[in-house]
Amino acid sequence: MTDNVAGRVLLEREDDLAWVTLSHPGRLNAITVGMWHELRDVFTRIAQDVAVRCVIVRGEGGNFAAGADIREFPVQRGDMAGVQHYHREVLAPALQAVALCPQPVVAQIEGVCVGGGLEIASQCDLRIAGESARFGVPINRLGFPMAPDEMSGLLALVGRAATLAILLEGRVFGAAEARELGLLTRVVADAQVADAARRSAERIAAGAPLAARINKRLSRRLAAGGALTEAEYQDYFSYADSRDHKEGVRAFLAGEDPSFSGD
């Protein structure tokens, strides 16, 4: 593998699970402009696939992602117009596609997860990391702050105090500290990360898909603040007439495993 190998975002399917893999060999999966576009496109496709019940995001070769590919910066973000285009038209739509994916998204984090890699992980619903994984956003040494659409995900996850500690100090830190800060759902042995992420995804997929989607949508809305509208209340309670609701209650009373269809 050489530095000349182009970065890609790969999509694989197995039954009701999907894997999205960040792949940039020789670059610790540093994310190019092309990869940001592919990430957006892949998650747009997944969002339209009702057969997918859970998504796992991972990096190739033992690392999640070493952030954006800084080699592109002189060309892609060399002036104010370039910086705004890069962050608002390239990164923001990709991160939004992950955040707004209707299916639950699990981040499988191994090795390096910094900068743009941490921004992607922050938009996932669960984050499972290996003990030796490393985290941080050391952009203070590159001379620029975190962009608004990127900071929003980190801020929603860990709050203002932890976000400022991560950004102002610019340290790279371990998985134990990341969990203390609220960045991670759980930490497991390095050799168990892939299995732990898959088990989590399988548990999610075994539940009612409609309920999972509503939980995602409602939690995001409530976190935004403000009173719910009547239409939003009706959207929430729409599950009441669903087949999955009836099937879940029926199976429980019958002592059986439910068979959910997503409607």
C-alpha positions as CSV (number, residue, x, y, z in Angstrom):
1,M,0.0,0.0,0.0
2,T,1.3,3.5,-0.9
3,D,0.3,7.1,-0.3
4,N,-0.9,7.2,-3.9
5,V,-3.8,4.8,-3.3
6,A,-7.0,6.8,-3.5
7,G,-9.4,7.0,-0.5
8,R,-12.8,5.4,-0.7
9,V,-15.9,4.9,1.4
10,L,-17.1,1.3,1.0
11,L,-20.6,-0.1,1.6
12,E,-21.3,-3.8,2.4
13,R,-24.5,-5.5,3.2
14,E,-25.3,-8.7,5.2
15,D,-28.9,-9.4,5.9
16,D,-30.3,-6.4,7.7
17,L,-26.9,-4.9,8.6
18,A,-24.8,-2.5,6.6
19,W,-21.1,-1.7,7.1
20,V,-19.6,1.6,6.0
21,T,-15.8,1.5,5.8
22,L,-13.5,4.4,5.6
23,S,-10.6,3.3,3.4
24,H,-7.5,5.3,2.6
25,P,-4.5,2.9,2.7
26,G,-1.2,4.3,3.8
27,R,-2.9,7.4,5.2
28,L,-4.6,6.1,8.4
29,N,-7.9,6.6,6.5
30,A,-7.4,10.4,6.2
31,I,-10.6,11.7,4.7
32,T,-10.3,13.3,1.3
33,V,-12.9,15.6,-0.4
34,G,-13.9,12.7,-2.5
35,M,-14.4,10.5,0.6
36,W,-16.6,13.2,2.2
37,H,-18.8,13.2,-0.9
38,E,-18.9,9.4,-0.9
39,L,-19.8,9.3,2.8
40,R,-22.8,11.6,2.1
41,D,-23.9,9.5,-0.9
42,V,-23.5,6.2,0.9
43,F,-25.6,7.3,3.9
44,T,-28.2,8.8,1.5
45,R,-28.6,5.3,-0.1
46,I,-28.8,3.6,3.3
47,A,-31.5,6.0,4.4
48,Q,-33.7,4.9,1.5
49,D,-33.2,1.2,2.1
50,V,-35.9,0.0,4.5
51,A,-34.3,-3.5,4.6
52,V,-31.3,-2.1,6.6
53,R,-32.0,-2.0,10.3
54,C,-28.6,-0.9,11.7
55,V,-25.3,0.5,10.3
56,I,-21.8,0.0,11.5
57,V,-19.2,2.6,10.6
58,R,-15.5,1.5,10.8
59,G,-12.1,2.3,9.4
60,E,-9.9,-0.1,7.4
61,G,-6.7,-1.6,8.6
62,G,-7.0,-1.0,12.4
63,N,-7.6,2.7,12.4
64,F,-10.9,4.6,12.3
65,A,-9.7,7.8,10.7
66,A,-6.9,10.3,11.1
67,G,-9.1,13.3,10.3
68,A,-9.3,15.2,7.0
69,D,-6.5,14.8,4.5
70,I,-4.4,17.9,5.2
71,R,-2.5,17.5,2.0
72,E,-5.6,18.8,0.2
73,F,-5.8,22.0,2.4
74,P,-3.6,24.4,0.3
75,V,-5.9,23.8,-2.7
76,Q,-9.3,23.0,-1.1
77,R,-9.3,25.6,1.7
78,G,-6.6,28.1,0.8
79,D,-8.7,31.3,1.2
80,M,-12.0,32.3,2.8
81,A,-14.1,31.2,-0.1
82,G,-12.4,27.8,-0.2
83,V,-12.6,27.4,3.6
84,Q,-16.4,28.1,3.6
85,H,-17.0,25.8,0.6
86,Y,-15.0,23.0,2.2
87,H,-16.7,23.1,5.6
88,R,-20.3,24.1,4.5
89,E,-20.6,22.3,1.2
90,V,-18.3,19.3,1.6
91,L,-18.1,18.3,5.3
92,A,-21.4,19.5,6.7
93,P,-23.6,17.6,4.2
94,A,-21.6,14.4,4.9
95,L,-21.9,14.7,8.7
96,Q,-25.6,15.6,8.4
97,A,-26.2,12.5,6.3
98,V,-24.8,10.4,9.1
99,A,-26.7,12.3,11.8
100,L,-30.0,12.1,10.0
101,C,-29.7,8.5,8.9
102,P,-33.1,7.0,10.1
103,Q,-31.4,3.7,11.0
104,P,-29.3,3.5,14.2
105,V,-25.6,3.9,13.5
106,V,-22.8,2.2,15.5
107,A,-19.2,3.5,15.3
108,Q,-16.6,0.7,15.5
109,I,-13.5,2.6,16.7
110,E,-10.0,1.1,16.5
111,G,-6.7,2.9,16.6
112,V,-6.7,6.6,15.6
113,C,-10.0,8.6,15.7
114,V,-9.1,12.2,15.5
115,G,-10.2,15.4,13.8
116,G,-12.7,14.6,11.1
117,G,-12.8,11.0,12.2
118,L,-14.0,12.0,15.7
119,E,-16.5,14.3,14.0
120,I,-18.0,11.4,12.1
121,A,-18.0,9.2,15.2
122,S,-19.8,12.0,17.1
123,Q,-22.7,11.8,14.7
124,C,-23.2,8.1,15.3
125,D,-25.7,6.9,17.9
126,L,-23.4,4.5,19.7
127,R,-19.6,4.4,19.8
128,I,-17.7,1.2,20.8
129,A,-13.9,1.5,21.0
130,G,-10.9,-0.6,21.7
131,E,-8.7,0.0,24.8
132,S,-5.8,1.4,22.7
133,A,-7.9,3.8,20.6
134,R,-6.8,7.4,20.5
135,F,-9.0,10.5,20.3
136,G,-8.6,14.2,19.9
137,V,-9.0,17.3,17.7
138,P,-5.5,18.9,17.6
139,I,-6.4,21.6,15.1
140,N,-5.2,24.3,17.4
141,R,-1.8,23.5,16.0
142,L,-3.0,23.9,12.5
143,G,-4.2,27.5,13.2
144,F,-8.0,27.1,12.8
145,P,-11.1,26.5,15.0
146,M,-13.7,23.8,14.6
147,A,-16.4,24.8,12.1
148,P,-20.0,25.4,13.4
149,D,-21.6,22.4,11.7
150,E,-18.8,20.2,13.0
151,M,-18.8,21.5,16.5
152,S,-22.5,21.0,16.9
153,G,-22.2,17.2,16.9
154,L,-19.4,17.2,19.5
155,L,-21.2,19.8,21.6
156,A,-24.4,17.7,21.6
157,L,-22.5,14.7,22.7
158,V,-20.2,15.9,25.5
159,G,-21.3,19.4,26.3
160,R,-19.6,22.8,26.3
161,A,-17.0,22.2,29.0
162,A,-15.6,18.9,27.5
163,T,-15.8,20.3,23.9
164,L,-13.7,23.3,24.9
165,A,-11.2,21.1,26.8
166,I,-10.8,18.9,23.7
167,L,-10.4,21.9,21.3
168,L,-8.4,24.4,23.5
169,E,-5.8,21.8,24.7
170,G,-5.6,20.0,21.5
171,R,-4.5,16.8,23.2
172,V,-4.7,13.3,21.9
173,F,-6.0,11.0,24.6
174,G,-7.0,7.4,25.3
175,A,-10.2,5.5,25.3
176,A,-10.6,5.5,29.1
177,E,-10.6,9.3,29.2
178,A,-12.8,9.5,26.1
179,R,-15.4,7.4,28.0
180,E,-15.1,9.6,31.0
181,L,-15.8,12.6,28.8
182,G,-18.9,10.9,27.4
183,L,-17.5,10.3,23.9
184,L,-17.9,6.6,24.1
185,T,-20.7,4.1,24.8
186,R,-18.3,1.4,25.9
187,V,-14.7,0.4,25.8
188,V,-13.6,-3.2,25.1
189,A,-10.4,-5.2,24.5
190,D,-8.9,-4.3,21.1
191,A,-9.4,-7.8,19.8
192,Q,-13.1,-7.6,20.7
193,V,-14.1,-4.3,19.0
194,A,-15.5,-5.8,15.8
195,D,-17.4,-8.5,17.6
196,A,-18.8,-6.0,20.2
197,A,-19.9,-3.6,17.4
198,R,-21.6,-6.4,15.6
199,R,-23.3,-7.8,18.7
200,S,-24.6,-4.3,19.4
201,A,-25.9,-3.9,15.9
202,E,-27.6,-7.3,16.0
203,R,-29.3,-6.4,19.3
204,I,-30.6,-3.2,17.7
205,A,-31.7,-5.0,14.5
206,A,-33.6,-7.6,16.6
207,G,-35.8,-4.8,18.0
208,A,-38.7,-3.1,16.2
209,P,-37.3,-0.9,13.4
210,L,-40.1,1.6,13.6
211,A,-39.5,2.1,17.3
212,A,-35.8,2.6,16.7
213,R,-36.4,5.2,14.1
214,I,-38.9,7.1,16.3
215,N,-36.5,7.0,19.2
216,K,-33.7,8.5,17.0
217,R,-36.0,11.2,15.6
218,L,-37.6,12.1,19.0
219,S,-34.3,12.2,20.9
220,R,-32.8,14.6,18.3
221,R,-35.9,16.8,18.4
222,L,-36.1,16.9,22.2
223,A,-32.4,17.7,22.4
224,A,-33.0,20.8,20.2
225,G,-35.3,22.2,22.9
226,G,-38.7,23.9,22.6
227,A,-42.2,22.5,23.0
228,L,-43.4,19.8,20.7
229,T,-46.0,20.7,18.1
230,E,-49.2,18.7,17.9
231,A,-48.0,17.3,14.6
232,E,-44.8,16.1,16.3
233,Y,-46.9,14.4,19.1
234,Q,-48.9,12.6,16.4
235,D,-45.7,11.6,14.6
236,Y,-44.5,10.0,17.9
237,F,-47.8,8.2,18.6
238,S,-48.1,6.9,15.1
239,Y,-46.5,3.7,16.2
240,A,-49.7,2.7,18.1
241,D,-51.4,1.3,15.0
242,S,-48.3,-0.3,13.6
243,R,-48.0,-4.0,12.9
244,D,-44.8,-4.1,14.9
245,H,-46.5,-2.7,18.0
246,K,-49.2,-5.4,17.8
247,E,-46.6,-8.1,17.1
248,G,-44.4,-7.1,20.1
249,V,-47.3,-7.2,22.5
250,R,-48.7,-10.5,21.0
251,A,-45.3,-12.2,21.1
252,F,-44.6,-11.1,24.7
253,L,-48.0,-12.5,25.9
254,A,-47.4,-15.7,24.0
255,G,-43.9,-16.1,25.3
256,E,-42.5,-16.0,21.8
257,D,-39.8,-14.1,20.0
258,P,-41.3,-11.3,18.0
259,S,-41.0,-11.1,14.2
260,F,-40.8,-7.4,13.3
261,S,-41.4,-6.2,9.8
262,G,-40.8,-2.5,10.2
263,D,-44.3,-1.4,9.7
